[in-house]
């Protein structure tokens, strides 16, 4: 018996649009999105694409007109709702360009709900291109089939973050001086993972973190990990214990 192909096929192009989508809506794309569909992929009227908006889920759309600088789409079918996202924040000291791009992509793929770049005393990178980092999140979501994007906060000093820490959110921080294993530390409910800079937290910062009632130091094993590797490992461990894996 011949196999029934999936429809719509998973190979259809996917695009994020930062506007609410709805059945039978007509959209006109310009700029990079129109160039990608019309000039790069060379799609013609009648071709189909998948769209998602981080609000209503994923939709099937059909190209109505395709010109050099503008592409018109008609939304034809709702494919699925916005995915549920585990309530996990990633708090990470910025690292060098290239590595922070990788960090953004993997945080999105792994299912983090919110990303907060944190400025610590030993943080080397103290300026971020927010639009470029968000573009990496969008690209990762488009390629991996996600219908939800992580919220990306502005660069926030560690002291400011700790002073406003919510009472109901567990704070797991990677403590290079030692701590509990993830299996011992993870509790049900909202959580955040804090990864320090390449030079680690200062003793004063570590004391401030530990002063948070919901804070727990965790260990990532006997090997020294780079900051981006530590992030991926920590998020994966949390997802395995309390997330949707």
N, C-alpha and C positions, 0 to 999 in steps of 0.2 A: 504494500500500500504506500503510495507516494506521500512524503511528508508535506504537511501544510505550512507554507511559508508564513512567517510572522508578518502582521500588518498593523500599522504601518511599519516598514522595515527599520531596523535599528541603524541602518546606514544613512538615513536621511540627515541632512544638515540640521543642527540645533543652534538656536540663537536666543540670547537673553534680551528681553526688551523691558526697559524700566518704565512700564506703564501698564495699567490693568488691562487684561485681555478678556474677551467675552465672545460668545457664540455670534457668528455672522459679522463681526467687526471687520472694518476695512482699514488697513494701515498703510502709510506711505513711509518707506525707509529711505534715508539719504546717508551721505557720509560713508564711513567704513563699512557699515552693515550692507548698504546697497552695493558698494564696490565688491564686497566679498561674494554676495550672491550673484551679481550680474557679470562682473569682470573676472573674478577668480574662478568661481565655479561654473560660470557661463550658463546659468539656469534660464530656462525660457518659460513663457506663460504656460500654465498647466502643471509645472513642477511643484512638488510638495516639500515643505520644510516643517520642522518642529519648533515651537516657540514656548518659552516659559518666562514668567514675570516675577517670581519670588513672592507671589501673592495668591494666585488662583490655581497654580499647578502648570501642567503642560498641555499644549494645544497643537492640533494639526492645522496647517494653513496652506493655501495654494497661491502661487504667483499669478497675479492677474495681468500686470504689465511689468516689463523689465527693460529699463533704459540705462544709459551709461551712469547717470547720476541719481536715479530714483527707481525704486522697486515698490510696486503696490501689491499687497497681500490681502487675501480674504481668509478669515478664520473659519474653519469648517467643522471642527469637532474637538470636544474636550477629551483628552486622553487619560489624564489622571490628576488627582488633587495634589496640592503641595505636600511634600513628604514630611512626616513627623521628624523632629530634630531633637536629639538628646540635649538636655540643658547643661551643656559644658562650655565654659569659657576657657580660652587659651590666653594667658598673660605671658608675654615673651619680650625680653630685651632685644631691640633691633640688632641685626647682624649685617654683615657686608652685602652689598648689592650682588645679586646672583643667588646667594645662599638664602637671603630673606624672600626672594621670589619663590624659590623651591619650598620654603617653609609655608608660604601662603597657599600654594597649590596643594600641598599635602594636608594642611589643616582643613581645607575645603573638602578634599576627597574623603578624609577620615570622619567627617560629620560634625566638626566643631560648630557651635551655635554663634559664638562671638569671639572676636580676636581683639585683644587690647595690647598694642605695643607699649612697653613699660620702660621708662627712663630711670636707670639706676646710677649709682655713683661711678661704676666702672663701665658703663655703656659707652662704646666707642662711637656709634652712629647716633647722632642727636637730631637728625632731620630726615623726614620721610616724604616720599612722593605718594600721597594718599591715592590719587587717581591711578597711578601705575600699579600699585599693589591691588587695588580693587579690580583692575583689569585682569590681573593674574587670577584672582578668585573667580571672576566670571568665565574666563577661558577654561579653568579647571572644571567648573560646573557644567559648561557646555559639552566638554569632551567626555565627562564621566556620567552623564545622564541625571545629574542632580536637578531638582526643582526648587531647592532652597539655597540661598547664599548666606554665608556667615556675615554677621554685622561686623564692620570694621571700624573700631573707635580711633580717635586721634591719639597721638603719642601722649602718654600720661605719666607724670612723675610717680615713683613708687609711693612716696609719702602721701600724696593726694589720693591714690588708689586705696591705701590701707585705712586712711581716716574715714572714708565713706563706705567701708566694707559692709555689705548686707549681712544681717544676723543669721539668715537662713541658708547661706551658701558656704559649703565646705571649701577650704583653701588648701590645696595640696602643693607644696613647694619642693622642688628638687634641691635637696640639701646635700651639698658635697661633703659635709662633715658626718653624714650618716643619718639614717631615719628608718621608719617602718617600711616594710614591703607594701606594694600596692594592694595586695590581697588583704593585708591587715588594716590598711588605712581607709580604703574606699567605703563610703557610707551611702545609703540610698538618698536621693534628692539632688538638688542643684549643686554644682561643683565648679571649681576652677583649678587649673593647673598653672603654676607660676614657674617659668624657666628663666634663670638669671643670665647675665652676660658671660662672655668668654672667660673673664677673670673671676667669676663667681660673685656672690653677695659679700658685702663688707660685714664684719661682726655686728656693727650697729644695725645694719639693715636686717640681718638675720634675727636679731633680738626684737626688732619692730614687727617682723612677720610673725614670730612666735607669740607675740603679745595678743594676736587676734585669737579669740576663743575658738574659732572654727578652723584654725590653721594646724596642719600636720606636716611635718617633714617626712619626705619619702626618699628612698634610695632607688637608683636605677641600675644597681648591680656593681660588681667589682671593677668594671672597666671605665676609663675616662671617655666620656662622649662629647662630641662637639654639640654646640647649642641646638642646631637644627636636628641632629640625630636624637638628642635627648627629647625634643619636642615630639617627634614622631613616635618614639618609644613610649613616652608617657601617655600620650593620647590613646595609642593602641591598647596599652594596659588598662586604662580607665574604661574604654569601650568594651573590652573583654569582660570586665567585672561588673560594670553598671550601665553600659550603653546598650546599643541595639545590635551587637554582634551575636 
